[in-house]
Amino acid sequence: MRLAVDVGGTFIDFVYHDELTGEVRTEKVRSAGTLSGRLVEGIRALEADITSLPTIVHGSTMVLNSIVQEKGARVGLITTKGFRDVLELARGNRAEIYNLFYKQATPLVPRYLRMEVSERVDFRGVVVEPLDEQELIASVETLVAQGVVSIALCFLNAYANPEHELQATRLIGKLYPDIFVSISSDIVRERREFERTSTTVLNAFTRPRFSGYLDQVGRRLAEEGFSGALTVMQSTGGITSTEIASKVPVRVVQSGPAGGVIGATRLSSLINQGNMVVGDLGGTTFDVSLISEGQYSERSDVSINRRPIMQPSIDIVSIGAGGGSIVSIDEEGGLRVGPESAQAEPGPICYGFGGTQITLTDALVTLGYFDPAVYMGGRIALDTNSAEAAIKNQIASHLGLSSEEAASGIVRIATTNMAYAIRQVTIERGFDPREFAMLCIGGGCGLFAGGLLDELEFKSVIVPNMPAVFSAWGLLNADYREDVSRTLLTSLDDKTGPLLADAFGEMEERTRAALATTTAASIRIERFCEMRYTGQAHTIKVSVFADEISSETTGLAGLRTRFEEAYARQYRHILRDSPVEITAVRLAAIGETEKPQVSEVLARSASDEASLIGSRDIHFGSKAAQLQFALHDRARLRCDDVIQGPAVIEEWNSTVVVNPGQQATVDRYGNLILEKLK
């Protein structure tokens, strides 16, 4: 038996899978109030035998939301004397060079909470000046007196030798055992002082809240009789223990969207569709990622709210275009959708929980896409009249439009915003969306499936079974994973092999030890180098094969070849005679787990009920003309069923719209395959 819990900004999604019977149960509850209590409430609604569960896999947007909303702990920073202002100075440039109004993010640690101590380690890891413990003690006492509850330790060149950071941690632990201490050498062992400091500060900023939340969840689950392992999804798409996640929460910044990408990767192999754009539309954001040749894209760092985080992550682009995205009229009198969200509290106006700001969901309700009586399986009673009145008074009257025309404009703008996000991961990176299928997941994405198919001309758009909880299902397909990296500045020559052998050997030993206590059936090791032409600033991540690593002298000709192939794909040329250097090495240890079986859908028999259950009038298109859509019950669909648009396909937690000129076909796994009619 397996249970996955995906905590989003608007809803908490649950998937319970019984391998013996093949039964899959799903549930959604609003992520309002005390999250641990809502989590237990959802598990009870599933009627799952929690006492028999070996593992619960948990995904969460809490760390991401804490950074975006800047709601974290009071943090102090202790660093090497002379480097107090690294956060303020950053890279001394304007990251968006064509944005004349760009401003660097305000440091989360004000200057009076940034302390300096005497210590020095050089870039080779040699101690030049010992740590002054008296200065350290005085700095910590000052921070504690200022109400700091979490301290970030980031000493110069600690990536090369963490001795002073470890010494400081032991000393602080003796004096103030209740203070959270985050040290850079535990989080990222790479050069780049500003990015390393930023990452450590963000870890300290989010750690008290997330650690407290995981402790609270653990206690509540134990009270319900759960004695198994609670694991947490990381940004890399691998799961880890709550102990590690509590200590290094920056690992789980992309925890929520990552589950959807892992599920999409599993599905792509099942249906033999190696090239997919994954669009995940939830209550707060629209998240987009790319699967090419069956593999999702990764990156070695991300930026949240203009703050860099040096942690490996699935490459995901997120925009504020979820169902709860707030609609307004901008300074120039035009419609604006997002990026702000009404979230779970108070939520859209039509939910009736006190919301007063119009959202994308209110526009969809006004156009007639939902049946208020059965929305969310009756869990939320929609107030259509209040949504329509708000759009009329706040939007339509100012623009000289009808309520339906204004609502149609809102939907059109949201669709355009989503299309732009998709172009960021396709066209802007050299991929043609016409050569890809799109996978629509999340509770709201099916509503835009037809529109995005028309807009971007995908080969097809795929809406899987249970799209609203697909990310939670993806959590059940995740492997354990440990990632480590090291700065290694060296030219690519005959002496490189022994250096790589030493570095990868130490990292492999560390990661295997971290996975030793898990239930992983086997461990797979993946190795990479960050490489560039000598003198360049930017690097390219290149795979390293086990037989290329040797303590003996080796040429590593294959490594250079793969670097230049990747360089040519990205920059359309190579510098054939220029020397190449390695800047960092990375290793991922993947503890493989058993994956849940996916049931197939039977073909239609004479005794099966028809999926057509009626029709609905919907205001459709730019002029919001009323058009009759056939209404189908998704639970009654069978393999090879074909539905011609215009049609609406409903299940209790999601709605799929098939536009005029399109058709949807059910494949053997129950996925809806939308295509344009020729």
C-alpha positions in Angstrom: 0.0 0.0 0.0 1.2 3.5 -0.9 0.1 7.0 0.1 1.2 10.3 -1.4 0.3 13.7 0.0 1.0 16.8 -2.1 0.4 20.1 -0.2 -0.2 23.0 -2.5 -1.0 26.6 -1.9 -4.8 26.0 -2.4 -5.5 22.3 -2.1 -3.9 19.3 -0.5 -4.0 16.2 -2.8 -4.0 12.6 -1.7 -3.5 9.4 -3.7 -3.8 6.0 -1.9 -2.8 3.0 -4.0 -3.4 -0.6 -2.9 -1.1 -2.9 -5.0 -2.9 -6.1 -4.0 -6.3 -5.0 -5.3 -5.2 -2.3 -7.8 -7.6 0.1 -6.1 -6.7 3.8 -6.2 -8.5 6.3 -4.0 -8.1 10.1 -4.3 -9.0 13.0 -2.1 -8.6 16.8 -2.0 -9.0 19.2 0.9 -8.4 23.0 1.1 -5.0 23.9 2.4 -6.5 26.3 4.9 -6.0 26.5 8.6 -3.5 24.2 10.3 -1.9 22.1 7.6 -1.1 19.1 9.7 -4.7 18.9 10.8 -6.0 19.2 7.2 -3.6 16.5 6.2 -4.9 14.1 8.8 -8.5 15.1 7.8 -7.8 14.1 4.2 -6.3 10.7 5.2 -9.3 9.9 7.3 -11.6 10.8 4.3 -9.7 8.2 2.2 -10.5 5.6 4.8 -7.0 4.3 4.4 -5.4 1.8 6.8 -2.7 4.2 8.0 -1.3 1.6 10.5 -0.3 -0.7 7.7 1.4 1.9 5.5 5.2 1.4 5.2 5.8 4.8 3.7 4.1 8.1 3.1 5.6 10.4 0.4 5.1 14.1 1.0 5.4 17.0 -1.4 5.0 20.6 -0.4 5.2 24.2 -1.6 5.8 25.5 1.9 9.5 26.4 1.4 8.8 28.0 -2.0 5.9 30.0 -0.6 8.0 31.1 2.4 10.6 32.6 0.1 8.1 34.1 -2.4 6.1 35.7 0.4 9.2 36.5 2.5 7.6 34.9 5.6 10.4 33.1 7.4 12.5 33.2 10.6 14.5 36.1 11.9 18.0 35.3 10.6 21.5 36.3 11.5 24.6 35.9 9.2 28.1 35.2 10.5 30.8 35.4 7.9 34.5 36.0 7.4 35.8 39.5 8.4 35.6 41.8 5.3 32.7 39.9 3.7 29.8 41.3 5.6 28.2 42.9 2.6 28.3 40.1 0.1 24.5 39.8 0.1 24.2 43.5 -0.5 26.8 43.7 -3.3 25.7 40.5 -5.0 27.4 40.4 -8.4 27.4 44.2 -8.8 25.4 44.0 -12.1 21.8 44.3 -13.3 20.6 40.7 -13.9 17.9 42.0 -16.4 20.1 44.2 -18.5 17.1 45.6 -20.6 15.0 46.4 -17.6 15.8 49.9 -16.6 13.7 49.6 -13.4 15.3 46.4 -12.2 16.3 46.3 -8.5 18.3 43.8 -6.6 16.3 41.9 -4.0 16.6 43.4 -0.5 18.7 41.1 1.6 16.7 39.0 4.0 19.3 39.7 6.7 19.6 43.5 7.5 23.2 44.8 7.9 23.0 45.0 11.7 22.3 41.3 11.8 25.3 40.4 9.7 28.4 39.7 11.8 32.1 39.3 10.9 34.7 37.1 12.7 38.4 36.6 12.1 39.2 33.4 10.2 40.7 32.6 6.9 41.1 29.5 4.7 42.6 29.9 1.2 41.1 28.5 -2.0 43.1 25.3 -1.7 41.7 24.6 1.8 44.8 25.6 3.7 44.1 27.4 7.1 45.7 30.8 6.9 44.2 32.3 10.1 42.5 30.3 12.8 38.9 31.0 13.9 38.7 33.6 16.7 36.3 31.8 19.0 35.8 34.9 21.3 34.7 37.0 18.3 32.3 34.2 17.3 30.8 34.0 20.8 30.3 37.8 21.0 28.7 37.8 17.5 26.3 35.0 18.5 25.3 36.7 21.8 24.6 39.9 19.8 22.4 38.1 17.4 20.5 36.2 20.1 19.9 39.5 21.9 18.3 40.9 18.7 15.8 38.0 18.6 17.5 35.9 16.0 16.3 32.2 16.0 18.3 30.9 13.0 21.9 31.6 12.1 23.6 31.2 8.7 27.3 30.5 8.8 29.2 31.1 5.6 32.9 31.5 5.7 35.1 32.4 2.8 36.4 29.2 1.0 34.6 26.9 3.4 33.7 24.9 0.2 37.4 23.9 0.1 37.8 23.1 3.8 34.8 23.2 6.2 36.9 23.0 9.4 36.1 26.4 10.7 32.3 26.2 10.0 32.2 22.8 11.8 34.2 24.3 14.8 31.8 27.3 15.0 28.7 25.0 14.8 30.0 22.9 17.7 30.6 26.0 19.8 27.2 27.6 19.1 25.5 24.3 19.8 27.0 24.2 23.3 26.0 27.8 24.1 22.6 27.9 22.4 21.3 24.4 21.7 17.9 25.7 20.6 19.2 28.0 17.8 19.0 26.7 14.3 22.4 26.8 12.6 22.8 26.4 8.8 26.4 26.1 7.5 27.3 26.6 3.8 29.6 23.5 3.7 26.7 21.3 4.5 24.5 22.8 1.9 26.7 23.6 -1.1 30.4 22.8 -1.5 31.1 25.1 -4.5 32.7 28.4 -5.1 30.8 31.6 -6.0 30.6 33.5 -2.7 27.4 35.5 -3.3 25.3 32.5 -4.5 26.7 30.3 -1.7 25.8 32.9 0.9 22.4 33.5 -0.6 21.6 29.7 -0.5 22.7 29.4 3.1 20.7 32.4 4.2 17.6 31.1 2.5 18.1 27.7 4.2 18.3 29.4 7.6 15.3 31.7 6.7 13.0 28.7 5.9 14.3 26.1 8.3 12.5 26.8 11.6 9.0 26.9 9.9 9.5 23.8 7.7 11.3 21.8 10.4 8.5 22.7 12.8 5.9 21.7 10.3 7.5 18.3 9.6 7.7 17.6 13.4 4.1 18.5 13.8 3.0 16.3 10.9 5.1 13.4 12.3 3.4 13.7 15.7 -0.1 13.9 14.2 0.6 10.8 12.0 2.0 8.9 15.0 -1.2 9.7 16.9 -3.2 8.2 14.0 -1.1 5.0 14.3 1.4 5.5 11.5 4.7 3.9 12.3 6.3 3.8 8.8 8.7 6.3 7.1 7.6 9.8 6.2 9.7 10.9 3.2 9.8 14.2 1.4 10.1 15.0 -2.3 13.1 17.1 -3.3 13.5 19.6 -6.2 15.6 17.0 -8.0 12.6 14.6 -8.3 14.0 12.2 -5.7 12.8 11.6 -2.2 14.7 12.0 1.1 14.1 11.5 4.8 12.4 14.1 7.0 15.6 14.4 8.9 17.5 15.6 5.9 14.6 17.8 4.6 14.3 19.5 8.0 18.0 20.3 8.0 18.3 21.4 4.4 14.9 22.8 3.3 16.3 24.5 0.2 16.5 21.0 -1.3 12.7 21.0 -1.4 11.9 24.4 -3.0 10.4 22.8 -6.1 9.0 19.8 -4.1 5.4 20.3 -5.3 5.9 20.6 -9.1 8.7 18.0 -9.1 6.1 15.2 -8.4 4.2 16.1 -11.6 7.4 15.9 -13.7 8.4 12.5 -12.2 4.9 11.2 -12.9 5.1 12.6 -16.5 8.4 10.8 -17.0 6.8 7.5 -16.0 3.8 8.1 -18.2 6.0 9.0 -21.2 7.7 5.6 -21.1 4.3 3.8 -20.7 2.8 5.5 -23.8 6.0 5.7 -25.8 5.9 9.5 -26.0 9.4 10.7 -25.4 8.9 14.4 -26.1 6.4 16.1 -23.9 5.8 19.6 -22.5 4.4 19.2 -19.0 1.9 21.9 -17.9 0.7 21.8 -14.3 -2.1 24.2 -13.5 -3.0 24.4 -9.8 -4.7 27.0 -7.7 -1.7 29.4 -7.5 0.7 28.8 -10.4 1.1 27.3 -13.8 4.3 25.2 -13.9 6.0 24.2 -17.1 8.8 21.7 -17.8 10.2 19.8 -20.7 10.7 16.0 -21.3 13.0 15.4 -24.2 13.8 11.8 -25.4 12.2 10.5 -22.2 14.4 12.6 -19.8 13.4 15.7 -17.9 15.7 18.7 -17.9 17.8 19.6 -14.8 19.7 22.6 -13.7 22.3 23.2 -11.0 20.8 26.3 -9.6 17.5 28.2 -9.5 16.4 31.8 -8.7 13.4 32.5 -6.5 12.3 36.2 -6.1 15.7 37.3 -7.6 17.5 35.3 -4.9 19.8 32.5 -6.2 19.8 29.0 -4.7 22.7 26.7 -5.6 20.9 23.4 -5.4 20.2 20.9 -8.2 16.6 21.0 -9.5 14.3 19.9 -12.2 14.2 22.8 -14.7 10.7 24.2 -14.1 9.3 27.6 -15.2 6.5 28.9 -13.0 4.1 31.8 -13.5 1.3 33.2 -11.5 -1.6 31.9 -13.6 -3.4 29.4 -11.4 -7.1 29.1 -10.8 -6.8 31.5 -7.9 -4.9 34.1 -9.8 -6.4 37.6 -9.1 -7.9 39.6 -11.9 -7.5 43.4 -12.0 -7.4 46.4 -14.3 -3.9 47.8 -14.6 -2.7 51.4 -14.7 -3.3 51.6 -18.4 -6.9 50.4 -18.2 -6.2 46.8 -19.5 -7.0 43.5 -18.0 -4.4 41.8 -15.8 -4.4 38.2 -14.6 -2.1 37.3 -11.7 0.6 36.9 -10.6 -1.0 37.4 -7.1 -3.3 34.6 -5.9 -6.3 34.5 -3.6 -4.8 31.1 -2.4 -6.9 28.8 -0.1 -7.9 31.7 2.2 -10.1 33.4 1.3 -10.0 31.9 -2.2 -12.2 32.8 -5.3 -15.4 34.8 -4.8 -17.5 31.8 -6.1 -16.2 29.6 -3.3 -18.1 31.6 -0.7 -15.3 31.7 1.9 -15.1 35.5 2.1 -13.1 36.2 -1.1 -13.7 39.7 -2.6 -11.1 39.7 -5.4 -12.0 38.3 -8.8 -10.0 35.2 -9.9 -9.6 33.1 -13.0 -12.0 30.5 -11.5 -14.7 33.2 -11.1 -14.3 33.9 -14.8 -14.7 30.2 -15.7 -17.8 29.9 -13.5 -19.3 33.0 -15.2 -18.8 31.5 -18.6 -20.6 28.3 -17.6 -17.7 25.7 -17.6 -18.8 24.2 -14.2 -21.9 22.7 -12.8 -22.2 24.3 -9.4 -24.1 21.3 -8.0 -21.3 18.8 -8.6 -18.2 20.9 -8.5 -15.4 19.2 -6.6 -17.7 16.3 -5.9 -20.0 18.5 -3.9 -17.2 19.5 -1.5 -17.5 23.2 -2.5 -20.9 24.8 -3.4 -20.2 27.4 -6.1 -21.9 30.8 -5.9 -22.2 31.7 -9.6 -24.3 34.8 -9.0 -21.7 36.5 -6.8 -18.8 35.7 -9.2 -20.8 37.2 -12.2 -21.9 40.3 -10.2 -18.3 41.0 -9.1 -17.0 40.7 -12.7 -19.8 43.0 -13.9 -19.1 45.6 -11.2 -15.3 45.5 -11.0 -14.3 44.7 -14.6 -17.0 44.7 -17.2 -18.6 48.1 -16.3 -15.2 49.8 -16.6 -14.4 48.3 -20.0 -17.8 48.7 -21.6 -18.3 44.9 -21.9 -20.8 42.4 -20.8 -19.9 40.1 -17.9 -19.4 37.2 -20.3 -17.2 39.2 -22.6 -15.1 40.4 -19.7 -14.8 36.8 -18.4 -13.9 35.6 -21.8 -11.1 38.2 -22.0 -9.8 37.0 -18.6 -9.6 33.4 -19.9 -7.9 34.5 -23.1 -5.2 36.5 -21.2 -4.6 33.5 -18.9 -4.2 31.2 -21.9 -1.8 33.6 -23.5 0.3 33.8 -20.3 0.4 30.0 -20.2 1.5 29.9 -23.9 4.3 32.3 -23.2 5.6 30.2 -20.3 5.6 27.2 -22.7 7.5 29.1 -25.3 10.2 29.8 -22.6 11.0 26.1 -22.3 10.5 25.3 -26.0 11.1 27.9 -28.7 13.5 30.0 -26.5 15.7 26.8 -26.0 15.6 25.6 -29.6 12.7 23.2 -29.4 9.6 23.4 -31.7 6.4 22.8 -29.8 4.9 21.2 -32.9 7.2 18.3 -32.4 6.0 17.7 -28.9 2.9 16.5 -27.2 1.6 18.4 -24.2 0.7 16.7 -20.9 -2.0 18.7 -19.0 -2.0 18.0 -15.3 -3.4 19.8 -12.2 -7.0 20.5 -11.5 -7.4 23.4 -14.0 -5.2 22.5 -16.9 -7.8 20.4 -18.7 -9.9 23.5 -19.1 -7.2 25.1 -21.2 -6.2 21.9 -23.1 -8.1 22.7 -26.2 -7.0 26.4 -26.2 -3.3 25.5 -25.8 -3.6 22.9 -28.6 -5.0 25.6 -31.0 -2.5 28.2 -29.8 0.8 26.2 -30.0 -0.1 23.5 -32.5 1.1 20.5 -30.4 1.0 17.1 -32.0 -1.5 16.3 -29.3 -2.5 17.2 -25.8 -2.7 14.4 -23.2 -4.9 14.7 -20.2 -4.1 11.7 -17.9 -6.4 9.9 -15.5 -7.0 11.9 -12.3 -5.1 15.0 -13.5 -6.0 17.0 -10.4 -3.9 14.6 -8.2 -1.4 13.6 -10.8 1.5 15.3 -9.0 0.6 13.2 -5.9 0.6 10.1 -8.0 4.0 11.1 -9.4 5.3 11.1 -5.8 4.6 7.4 -5.7 7.0 6.9 -8.7 9.9 8.7 -7.1 13.2 7.1 -6.2 15.4 8.1 -3.2 18.1 10.5 -4.3 21.2 12.1 -2.8 23.1 14.8 -4.7 26.5 16.2 -3.9 28.9 18.6 -5.7 32.4 19.9 -5.4 34.4 22.7 -6.9 37.2 21.2 -9.0 39.1 23.7 -11.2 41.3 21.7 -13.6 42.2 21.6 -17.3 41.0 18.6 -19.3 44.2 16.8 -19.9 46.0 13.5 -19.2 46.1 14.3 -15.5 42.4 14.8 -15.1 41.5 11.1 -14.7 43.1 10.6 -11.2 41.5 13.9 -10.0 38.1 12.8 -11.1 38.6 9.3 -9.6 39.4 10.8 -6.2 36.6 13.3 -6.2 33.9 10.9 -7.4 35.1 8.2 -5.1 34.7 10.4 -2.0 31.3 11.6 -3.1 30.0 8.1 -4.0 31.0 6.9 -0.5 29.2 9.7 1.2 25.9 9.3 -0.8 25.8 5.5 -0.5 26.1 5.9 3.3 23.2 8.4 3.2 21.0 5.9 1.3 22.0 2.9 3.4 19.1 3.3 5.8 16.4 3.6 3.1 14.3 0.8 1.5 15.9 1.3 -1.9 16.2 -2.0 -3.9 19.4 -0.9 -5.7 21.5 2.2 -6.1 22.4 3.8 -9.4 25.2 6.3 -9.6 25.2 9.2 -12.1 28.3 11.5 -12.5 28.6 14.9 -14.2 31.2 17.6 -14.8 30.5 21.3 -15.3 32.7 22.3 -18.2 33.6 25.3 -20.3 36.2 26.6 -22.7 39.1 28.1 -20.7 38.3 31.8 -19.9 34.6 31.6 -20.3 32.1 32.4 -17.5 29.3 29.9 -18.2 29.4 26.1 -18.0 27.7 23.1 -19.5 26.8 20.0 -17.6 28.2 16.9 -19.2 27.7 13.2 -18.2 30.8 11.2 -17.1 30.8 7.4 -17.6 32.3 5.1 -15.0 34.8 3.6 -17.4 36.3 7.1 -18.1 37.2 7.5 -14.4 40.5 6.0 -13.5 43.4 6.5 -11.1 45.6 5.8 -14.1 46.4 8.6 -16.7 43.6 8.8 -19.3 42.8 11.2 -22.2 39.1 11.5 -21.6 38.6 12.2 -25.3 34.9 11.1 -25.1 34.2 13.7 -22.4 35.5 16.5 -24.6 33.4 15.2 -27.5 30.2 15.2 -25.5 31.0 18.7 -24.2 31.4 20.0 -27.7 28.2 18.3 -28.9 26.3 20.0 -26.0 28.0 23.3 -26.7 27.1 23.1 -30.4 23.4 22.4 -29.5 23.3 25.4 -27.2 25.4 28.0 -29.1 25.4 26.6 -32.6 29.3 26.6 -32.9 32.3 25.2 -31.2 35.9 26.4 -30.5 37.7 23.4 -31.8 41.3 24.4 -30.9 40.5 26.0 -27.5 41.4 24.3 -24.3 38.6 23.0 -22.1 38.4 23.0 -18.3 36.3 21.5 -15.6 34.9 23.8 -12.9 32.9 21.4 -10.7 31.9 17.8 -10.4 28.5 16.5 -9.4 27.2 13.1 -8.4 23.7 11.8 -7.9 23.1 8.5 -6.1 19.6 7.2 -6.9 18.1 4.5 -4.7 15.6 2.8 -7.0 12.1 1.9 -5.6 9.3 -0.3 -6.8 6.9 1.6 -9.0 3.1 1.3 -8.7 1.4 -0.7 -11.4 -0.8 1.2 -13.9 -4.1 -0.4 -14.7 -5.4 -0.5 -18.3 -8.9 0.5 -19.4 -11.1 -2.1 -21.1 -12.8 -1.5 -24.4 -16.5 -0.7 -24.4 -18.9 -3.6 -24.1 -22.6 -3.7 -24.8 -23.5 -3.4 -21.1 -21.4 -0.3 -20.4 -23.3 3.0 -19.8 -22.9 5.7 -22.4 -20.5 8.5 -21.3 -22.8 11.2 -22.8 -24.9 12.6 -19.9 -26.4 15.8 -21.4 -25.2 19.1 -22.7 -24.3 22.6 -21.3 -24.4 26.1 -22.8 -21.1 27.8 -22.5 -20.1 31.3 -23.5 -17.2 30.5 -25.8 -14.7 32.4 -27.9 -13.6 36.0 -28.0 -17.1 37.3 -28.3 -18.4 35.0 -25.7 -21.2 33.6 -27.9 -23.3 30.9 -26.3 -22.4 27.5 -27.7 -23.8 24.1 -26.8 -21.2 21.6 -25.5 -21.9 17.9 -25.2 -21.4 16.8 -21.6 -19.5 13.5 -20.8 -18.8 11.6 -17.6 -15.2 10.6 -17.6 -15.8 7.6 -15.3 -17.9 6.0 -18.0 -15.3 6.4 -20.8 -13.7 3.2 -22.2 -10.6 2.5 -24.3 -10.9 3.8 -28.0 -13.9 6.0 -27.2 -13.8 9.1 -29.4 -15.5 12.4 -28.4 -16.0 15.1 -30.9 -15.8 18.8 -29.8 -17.3 20.9 -28.7 -17.5 18.8 -25.5 -16.9 19.0 -21.8 -15.6 15.9 -20.0 -16.1 15.9 -16.3 -14.7 14.0 -13.3 -15.2 14.9 -9.7 -12.1 17.0 -9.4 -11.3 18.3 -12.9 -12.9 19.3 -16.2 -11.5 18.9 -19.7 -12.7 21.1 -22.6 -12.6 19.8 -26.2 -12.9 22.8 -28.5 -14.8 22.8 -31.8 -12.6 21.3 -34.5 -11.0 18.9 -32.1 -11.5 15.4 -30.9 -10.5 13.4 -27.8 -9.6 9.7 -28.0 -9.2 7.4 -24.9 -6.1 5.3 -24.9 -5.5 2.0 -23.2 -4.5 3.7 -19.9 -7.5 6.0 -19.8 -5.6 9.1 -21.0 -7.5 11.5 -23.1 -5.6 12.3 -26.4 -6.8 15.6 -27.8 -6.0 16.3 -31.5 -7.1 18.8 -34.1 -9.4 17.4 -36.8 -7.8 17.5 -40.2 
